[in-house]
Amino acid sequence: MDFLSLPDDIKNMIFSMLQWEVLDNVRLTCRELCLFLERNYRRIDKRGLSVMCVYCHKWKPNTEIIGIKYKSRSETTNNGADDIYFLRRAKRVHFTDLYMYKTFLQRFDFTKLVSLHFIINAKTDVVKLFNNCLNRGSCLKEVVLEYTGIPGEESMSDILEFILKTKNTKNICLRFAVPKPNKNEKFECIQSNGLEEINNSNNTVESSSARVIGNLIYHSPSTCRIELASQIDNFYSNVMESFFKVEKLTKENVCKHKSMKTVDFKDCSASQINIILNAFIKYNYETACSWSSNRGRLYITGLKNCPICGTSDSFDLRI
């Protein structure tokens, strides 16, 4: 029997019995499920979609799951103030292709979204598609993007577009966990924002990843905090060197300073710390260092005035 031919009360009864937590695939379970989701969101939009998390992970060999976890909210007015009560249990839905994910996103209203979280690997297609849908104002208060993989130019471009679209968010955090690349992995030369003149002998997967992250740090808004973890030798110092080079090339011709940068390096070696400190001095930053004994971390603050407008730039680095 055609599912669509069933009475609405029967269809709604079937959907109400679905176990969302174990629903593996909308397309394979029932293509008409999207019709239910559309009706469901007519009700949810009255209260507002408040929390959403998009995550990707391997389901089967060569098959990746795209998961969405979301919550709505209800508001009550108490003496002129809005009290927000989040639903206790998040809804989950999974897809195995980008088309169904895109169709799902087109049914969302992001204007009331408060918290947004991405957990992705090397591919950023889910972020790129989300960027196309996020074209209206929102009341986002928190944005987190976790990226595990080897950064490339295209993926960093998608992430940069995403954080620029959400730059008015109070808290933005990017977390990168960069693994050591496969020795057999082929390198594709990255040419972006004046970096192509860098000696070709440095065109390795490690150095190219450091360059695109340094470029991302420079172009990210001051509200964005970037956390970086990697076991690659000299990776952190290469990231900082790339940031300073992009900054120098840009500021020679136009005043495009960034008022503040906050970057967090995990497990940085002493040798890399010395190289980073020397890089601050090389690029005319005045540095101040402090040591947090309770957390065992080094805090470096670099200050420099913009040569064109005189505005003070600061770079806060936590190691």
C-alpha positions as CSV (number, residue, x, y, z in Angstrom):
1,M,0.0,0.0,0.0
2,D,1.2,3.5,-0.8
3,F,2.1,5.2,2.5
4,L,0.8,8.6,1.3
5,S,-2.6,7.1,0.7
6,L,-3.0,6.3,4.4
7,P,-5.3,8.5,6.5
8,D,-3.4,11.3,8.4
9,D,-4.3,9.9,11.8
10,I,-2.8,6.5,10.8
11,K,0.4,8.2,9.4
12,N,0.8,10.3,12.6
13,M,0.3,7.2,14.8
14,I,3.0,5.4,12.8
15,F,5.4,8.3,13.2
16,S,4.7,8.7,16.8
17,M,5.9,5.2,17.5
18,L,9.2,5.7,15.7
19,Q,12.3,5.3,17.9
20,W,14.3,8.4,16.9
21,E,17.4,7.3,18.8
22,V,17.9,4.2,16.6
23,L,16.6,5.6,13.3
24,D,19.5,4.9,11.0
25,N,18.5,6.4,7.7
26,V,15.5,8.5,6.7
27,R,15.8,7.5,3.1
28,L,15.9,3.7,3.7
29,T,13.4,3.8,6.5
30,C,10.7,5.9,4.7
31,R,11.1,8.6,2.2
32,E,7.8,10.1,3.3
33,L,9.2,10.8,6.7
34,C,10.2,14.3,5.5
35,L,6.5,15.0,5.1
36,F,6.1,14.3,8.8
37,L,9.1,16.4,9.7
38,E,7.6,19.3,7.8
39,R,4.4,19.1,9.8
40,N,6.3,18.6,13.0
41,Y,8.4,21.7,12.4
42,R,5.2,23.8,11.9
43,R,4.6,23.1,15.5
44,I,8.2,23.4,16.6
45,D,8.6,26.8,14.9
46,K,5.9,28.2,17.2
47,R,8.4,27.6,20.1
48,G,11.6,27.9,18.1
49,L,14.4,25.5,17.1
50,S,17.0,26.3,19.7
51,V,19.9,23.8,19.7
52,M,21.3,21.8,16.8
53,C,24.3,19.6,16.4
54,V,25.5,18.2,13.0
55,Y,28.0,15.3,13.2
56,C,29.6,12.9,10.7
57,H,31.0,9.4,11.3
58,K,31.7,6.2,9.5
59,W,28.7,3.8,9.3
60,K,30.0,1.2,6.9
61,P,33.1,1.0,4.7
62,N,32.9,4.0,2.3
63,T,29.6,5.1,3.8
64,E,29.3,8.1,6.1
65,I,26.4,9.0,8.4
66,I,25.3,12.6,8.6
67,G,23.5,13.0,11.9
68,I,21.4,15.9,13.2
69,K,20.5,16.3,16.9
70,Y,18.2,19.1,17.8
71,K,16.0,20.5,20.5
72,S,13.2,23.0,20.5
73,R,12.3,25.4,23.3
74,S,9.3,26.9,25.0
75,E,9.1,30.4,26.4
76,T,7.0,31.8,29.1
77,T,6.8,35.5,30.1
78,N,7.5,36.2,33.8
79,N,7.6,39.9,34.8
80,G,8.6,40.9,31.3
81,A,11.4,38.4,31.1
82,D,11.6,35.4,28.9
83,D,12.3,32.1,30.6
84,I,13.6,29.4,28.3
85,Y,12.9,25.8,29.0
86,F,14.7,23.3,26.9
87,L,13.2,20.0,26.1
88,R,14.7,17.2,28.2
89,R,15.4,14.9,25.3
90,A,17.0,15.7,22.0
91,K,15.6,14.4,18.7
92,R,17.9,12.6,16.3
93,V,17.8,11.9,12.6
94,H,20.4,10.3,10.3
95,F,21.1,10.5,6.6
96,T,23.6,8.7,4.3
97,D,23.5,11.2,1.4
98,L,23.8,15.0,1.1
99,Y,20.6,15.4,-0.9
100,M,18.4,14.2,2.0
101,Y,20.5,16.3,4.4
102,K,20.0,19.4,2.2
103,T,16.2,18.7,2.0
104,F,16.1,18.5,5.7
105,L,17.9,21.8,6.2
106,Q,15.6,23.6,3.9
107,R,12.8,22.9,6.4
108,F,14.6,24.7,9.2
109,D,14.1,28.2,10.5
110,F,17.4,29.3,12.0
111,T,16.3,32.7,13.2
112,K,15.7,31.4,16.8
113,L,18.7,29.1,16.9
114,V,20.7,29.7,20.1
115,S,23.4,27.0,20.0
116,L,25.0,25.4,16.9
117,H,27.6,22.6,16.9
118,F,29.4,20.8,14.1
119,I,31.5,17.7,14.5
120,I,33.1,16.8,11.2
121,N,36.1,15.1,9.6
122,A,38.1,16.2,6.6
123,K,35.1,16.9,4.4
124,T,33.1,20.1,5.0
125,D,30.2,19.5,2.6
126,V,27.7,19.6,5.5
127,V,29.1,23.1,6.5
128,K,29.0,24.3,2.9
129,L,25.3,23.3,2.5
130,F,24.5,24.9,5.9
131,N,26.1,28.1,4.8
132,N,23.6,28.3,1.9
133,C,20.7,28.0,4.3
134,L,22.0,30.5,6.9
135,N,21.1,33.7,5.1
136,R,18.9,35.3,7.7
137,G,19.5,36.9,11.1
138,S,19.7,34.7,14.1
139,C,20.0,34.9,17.9
140,L,23.0,32.6,18.1
141,K,24.8,32.7,21.4
142,E,27.2,29.8,21.0
143,V,28.9,28.3,17.9
144,V,31.3,25.3,18.1
145,L,33.0,23.6,15.2
146,E,35.2,20.5,15.7
147,Y,37.3,19.4,12.8
148,T,39.4,16.2,12.8
149,G,41.4,15.7,9.6
150,I,44.1,17.2,7.4
151,P,43.0,20.8,6.6
152,G,42.9,21.8,3.0
153,E,42.1,25.1,1.2
154,E,38.6,24.2,0.2
155,S,37.6,22.9,3.7
156,M,39.1,26.0,5.3
157,S,37.2,28.2,2.9
158,D,33.9,26.6,3.9
159,I,34.7,27.0,7.6
160,L,35.8,30.7,7.1
161,E,32.5,31.4,5.3
162,F,30.6,29.8,8.2
163,I,32.3,31.8,11.0
164,L,32.0,35.0,9.0
165,K,28.2,34.4,8.7
166,T,28.0,33.8,12.4
167,K,30.5,36.5,13.5
168,N,27.9,38.3,15.6
169,T,27.7,35.3,17.9
170,K,28.9,36.0,21.4
171,N,31.1,32.8,21.6
172,I,32.6,31.1,18.6
173,C,35.1,28.2,19.1
174,L,37.0,26.3,16.4
175,R,38.7,23.1,17.5
176,F,41.2,21.4,15.1
177,A,42.7,18.0,15.8
178,V,45.3,17.6,13.0
179,P,46.6,14.0,12.7
180,K,49.9,13.0,11.1
181,P,49.3,12.5,7.4
182,N,49.7,9.2,5.6
183,K,53.2,9.1,4.1
184,N,51.6,8.0,0.8
185,E,49.1,10.8,0.8
186,K,49.5,13.0,-2.3
187,F,50.0,16.7,-1.9
188,E,47.9,19.2,-3.8
189,C,49.7,22.6,-4.0
190,I,47.7,25.3,-2.2
191,Q,47.9,28.8,-3.7
192,S,45.9,31.3,-1.7
193,N,46.2,35.0,-0.6
194,G,49.8,35.5,-1.8
195,L,51.2,32.3,-0.3
196,E,52.1,30.8,-3.7
197,E,55.5,32.5,-3.6
198,I,56.6,30.3,-0.7
199,N,59.4,27.9,-1.7
200,N,58.0,24.8,-3.4
201,S,60.4,22.7,-1.3
202,N,58.1,23.4,1.7
203,N,55.1,22.1,-0.1
204,T,54.3,19.1,2.1
205,V,51.0,18.1,3.5
206,E,52.1,19.3,6.9
207,S,53.3,22.7,5.7
208,S,50.3,23.3,3.5
209,S,47.9,22.5,6.4
210,A,49.8,24.9,8.6
211,R,49.5,27.6,5.9
212,V,45.7,27.3,5.5
213,I,45.2,27.4,9.3
214,G,47.4,30.4,9.7
215,N,45.4,32.1,6.9
216,L,42.2,31.1,8.7
217,I,43.4,32.6,12.0
218,Y,44.2,35.9,10.3
219,H,40.8,36.2,8.5
220,S,38.7,35.0,11.5
221,P,36.7,37.6,13.5
222,S,38.0,38.7,16.9
223,T,35.1,36.8,18.6
224,C,36.5,33.5,17.4
225,R,38.7,31.4,19.7
226,I,40.8,28.7,17.9
227,E,42.0,25.6,19.6
228,L,44.6,23.5,17.9
229,A,46.0,20.0,18.7
230,S,48.6,18.1,16.6
231,Q,51.5,15.8,17.0
232,I,53.2,16.9,13.8
233,D,56.7,18.2,14.3
234,N,57.0,22.0,14.2
235,F,53.3,22.3,13.3
236,Y,52.5,25.1,15.7
237,S,55.5,27.2,14.8
238,N,54.7,26.8,11.1
239,V,51.1,28.0,11.8
240,M,52.3,31.1,13.5
241,E,54.9,31.8,10.8
242,S,52.2,31.5,8.2
243,F,49.9,33.8,10.1
244,F,52.6,36.5,10.4
245,K,53.4,36.2,6.7
246,V,49.8,36.7,5.6
247,E,49.5,39.6,8.0
248,K,52.6,41.2,6.6
249,L,51.6,40.8,3.0
250,T,48.1,42.2,3.6
251,K,49.1,45.2,5.7
252,E,51.8,46.4,3.3
253,N,49.0,47.8,1.0
254,V,45.8,48.2,3.0
255,C,44.8,48.8,6.6
256,K,43.0,45.5,7.5
257,H,44.0,45.0,11.1
258,K,42.2,42.6,13.4
259,S,41.8,44.0,16.9
260,M,42.3,40.7,18.8
261,K,43.2,37.0,18.2
262,T,42.9,34.2,20.7
263,V,44.6,30.9,19.9
264,D,45.1,27.8,22.1
265,F,47.9,25.3,21.3
266,K,47.7,21.9,23.0
267,D,51.0,20.1,24.1
268,C,53.4,22.5,22.5
269,S,57.1,21.5,22.9
270,A,59.6,23.9,24.5
271,S,61.6,24.1,21.2
272,Q,58.4,25.3,19.3
273,I,57.7,27.8,22.0
274,N,61.1,29.4,21.5
275,I,60.6,29.5,17.7
276,I,57.1,31.2,18.3
277,L,58.5,33.8,20.6
278,N,61.3,34.6,18.1
279,A,58.6,34.9,15.4
280,F,56.7,37.5,17.5
281,I,59.9,39.6,17.7
282,K,60.7,39.1,14.0
283,Y,57.4,40.6,13.0
284,N,57.6,43.5,15.4
285,Y,55.3,42.4,18.2
286,E,55.9,43.4,21.8
287,T,55.4,40.3,23.9
288,A,54.5,39.7,27.5
289,C,54.5,36.2,29.0
290,S,52.9,34.9,32.1
291,W,52.8,31.4,33.6
292,S,49.7,29.8,35.1
293,S,50.9,27.5,37.9
294,N,47.5,25.9,38.6
295,R,47.0,25.0,35.0
296,G,50.6,24.6,34.0
297,R,50.2,26.8,30.9
298,L,52.1,29.6,29.3
299,Y,50.2,32.7,28.2
300,I,51.8,34.9,25.5
301,T,50.3,38.3,24.6
302,G,51.7,40.0,21.5
303,L,51.0,43.7,20.8
304,K,51.6,45.7,17.7
305,N,50.2,49.0,16.3
306,C,48.8,49.0,12.8
307,P,51.4,50.9,10.6
308,I,48.6,52.7,8.7
309,C,45.9,53.7,11.3
310,G,47.8,53.2,14.6
311,T,45.2,50.9,16.1
312,S,46.7,48.4,18.5
313,D,46.4,44.7,17.6
314,S,46.7,41.9,20.1
315,F,47.4,38.3,19.8
316,D,46.7,36.1,22.8
317,L,48.4,32.6,22.7
318,R,47.8,29.9,25.2
319,I,50.3,27.0,25.3
